[in-house]
Amino acid sequence: MKILSASYVLTFDEDFSIIKNGAIVFDEKIIEVATFEYIKDKYPTLEIIQLKDNSILMPGLINPHIHLEFSANKTTLKYGNFYSWLNSVIKSRENLIEKANSSLIELELKKLLKTGTTTIGAISSYSFDLQAVLNSPINKVFFCEVIGSKADMIDTLFADFKARLKDAQKYNSKNFQAGIAIHSPYSVHPFLVREVLNIAKDENLVVTSHFMESNEEKEWLSKDEGSFLEFFRNFLNQTKATSKPLEFLNLFKGVKTLSFTHCVEANEEELSKIKELDAIINHCAVSNRFLNNSRLNLESLDEIPFSIATDGLSSNNSLSMFDELRATLNIHYEKNIIKFSKTLLNSATVIGARALGLNKGRLEKGFDADIISITLPDDIEDLEDIYMQIILHTKYVDKTIIGGEFV
């Protein structure tokens, strides 16, 4: 067992308890959180690591939606319009994937640890990133993604998906879990979605999917019109969408741990269905700004919880959750900066854990000991500002602890 003590311990429990001059007792799990004086007296034989003035202990950040296979992108892909971006991805996909070798992805994962992320949901289209992910101490849900809308390819695509999933499941451990990703309603045939989700339901696997990321997707799925008509006609000889939005969402009934990413173009009826499914929305504010010049309407969510995620370097210039949090704070400029900062950090911890079905995101007894420590540049005048000051001033963390181990 170990003890860490800091000026402030942010628990992110249901009451958002903040303990001044607090301490945490932990091994793989959180054993106790209380004031330093109480912990010191109760555990007199344990060594105490006491952090410096203005130090903060909080749960590690959780990024439930990240693509690592396109980590080589810097200035290659086209931004500003989703259809233009998609065409640039198709044009440069093979080159970017070839450049994103294990060494490059491992470097990005080290950056994640230094910027406070202790858990990721890695969306993997080809499993080319599997070895790099396995080599990292970061916690991961490894989402094997299925994609393909041509009916005559379903059997082949399903067999390939099952082989990748089975291979990933061989590595299931305390910090690695295989999950399932459905690419999107426009890119996966409903028969294929159904068969893949049957596996998820039978094996109780975590599931995620992109949904209503762009106006192009909305036009195609709702009216069989727009830029996607040209795309599907040219690449797949299709002139009709294989799925409608609500039909697609209904296929997910019975999935226990479920999230949908983006949802910027989801209408009231679709959001109501997502709420009925007890799903989380993964909010990728920077990606939506880069690709669509759009943002998620938080007021329309009707109490659907939302997490914070970075998406990948194909649609972002940083995988740092603190960079994403600052950007999200700015993009939703109408929100009260103090109250919204608290909401955002809760989304980046508690809600992220829910999206991945993990016992993380809080500093409470029995939760996994995934902890980060940071130091603010000065005293805090008003304690309610602490969440805002963390977002505004944190680029890198001082210490990262995963499963009770310093990494």
Beta strands, then each sheet from edge to edge (+ up, - down):
strand 1: 2-10
strand 2: 18-26
strand 3: 30-35
strand 4: 48-50
strand 5: 55-59
strand 6: 61-66
strand 7: 117-124
strand 8: 139-146
strand 9: 176-182
strand 10: 207-211
strand 11: 258-262
strand 12: 280-283
strand 13: 306-308
strand 14: 371-375
strand 15: 399-402
strand 16: 405-406
sheet 1: 3+ 2- 1+ 4+
sheet 2: 3+ 2- 1+ 5+ 14- 15+ 16-
sheet 3: 6+ 7+ 8+ 9+ 10+ 11+ 12+ 13+
end
